[in-house]
Each structure stands twice: as structure tokens, then as C-alpha cells.
Amino acid sequence: MTTEVRSVQRALLILRVMNERPTWSLQELHRRTGLAKSTLHRLLGTLEVEKYVRTDPHAYGQYQLTMAVSNLSSGITEKSLLAEMAAPLMVATTREIKWPLSLAVVDRHQVRVVFCTMPYSPYAMQSSSTGRRYEFALSALGQAYLAFCDAAERRIIVETVNRREDDGPRFTDMAALRRLVRETRRQGYALRPASNNAESTVFAVPVFSEGQLRGALVFSTYAGQMNARMLEQFVPVVRATADRIGQAVAEPKELRLP
């Protein structure tokens, strides 16, 4: 490990520890982090220059975090947190069952994959689907989300899709949509068979956390592979993974630095 990397790790450790309470002395940080006082003094000086730490103007030798630290989390969204919490759980499932999984969230008039386990699957048909967008009406991911969201959100999604600026698919047959929602909710998952051998056959289940729908989780297999036996075998596994993702989002564990 290079000196530069070690310095970054130590600086992040200092920030994490200082977040535990408002004010710290050098001696207290030394005891809490285990870092040498000379190292702490040097890194605190750097953090002070960068405006992440300041010395307490009312107490000599006391250090405080500044509001600039809050900017470090400004890029973290609920969707990125979902992907971060889901990733190790999805990878563990794929290593067990071998088939790839993808997790998607709503992104305007489509759903967007925020994490997939294709790199971990020996049977994946492509290297990754992360970042790929799918239509609500045409994809298992979109249909699963539509079926399990509440009626108010469903109306918003339909309106957003129908107001899209491109020439993509729209919802024109509301009766067909209601039938799709009823059938998907009845069976507990959305199924999209492949239209040719170059495509995969998939099913998707909802991901809930604390009663709120967060996204949809999809299982992919070869075009002609899916049958009733496979659904009976893998739907419960994917549902259980979705449940674990929901639990992880509801109770995120603290990420510990080395």
C-alpha cells in the first residue's frame, strides 16, 4: 500500500471519528484512532487547510468538523444507497444459483438498472446491464414495479410515460394495463418470455423496504430454459434476496474504514 493511500485512509478515519461528537482534542483523537500525535497533527492541518476541520475559537487545542463535511455526501441518493446495500446480497445469491440478477429503479418514464451480477455469473449473456434502461410496458422490471406500486404512483408513472418527448411506447389501453397489474400481483412476479434465442427470458419481483417500494429485482436465463419447474425453484430465492435487500436498506450497517 502506497504512502498516499495510507494517508487518505487515515484522513477518512479521522473524519469518521470526529463525526461522533462536536469537539476533540489531539490527545482524545490519539486515544480514539490509535494514530500517532505527529500523524494526527499533520493530517488535521491538511484537513483544516481544505476547510473540513477547524480549531475551536473558544477552546485552545480543540478541533471541530465544518459544514463542508456535509458536502461529501451530497452525491449520495436513495438509489445509490439501494445499489450499495443490494450489491453484496445479489452477488452472494448469484454465486449460489449461478444465474445473473439485476436491480432497477424508476428513472422518469423508464426503469434503470443500478446494479447487476452478470460479471459474477457463468451464464450471463452479456458483460453487464448496469445503466441500461427498460420500458415499463415491455419489461419484466417495469411491469413488476407498476404492479406493486400504489395506485397514486401508478397514475404518475402512466402520465409520465404518456408525456414522454420521444416516440417510445405509451399506455393506450388502460383495461390491458389493469389486467397486467392484477395478473402480476396474483402470481407475485412479472414474467417476460424471450421473443428469440438471442434474448433472455426473465422474471422480476418487487423490492420493498419498510413498506415502501424501492425497485424491482430480475432473474435472467436463456430463452428456452424457463419453465414451471425453474420458476418454482428460483422465484422463492429471488424473493428472499429482495427481502434481504429491503432489510439492509432499512437498517444500513456502518461502513468501517481499515
Secondary structure, 3 states (H helix, E strand, C coil): CCHHHHHHHHHHHHHHHHCCCCCEEHHHHHHHHCCCHHHHHHHHHHHHHCCCEEECCCCCCEEEECHHHHHHHCCCCHHHHHHHHHHHHHHHHHHHHCCCEEEEEEECCEEEEEEECHHHCCCCCCCCCCCCEEECCCCHHHHHHHHHCCHHHHHHHHHHHHCCCCCCCCCCCHHHHHHHHHHHHHHCCEEECCCCCCCEEEEEEEEEECCEEEEEEEEEEECCCCCHHHHHHHHHHHHHHHHHHHHHHHCCCCCCCC
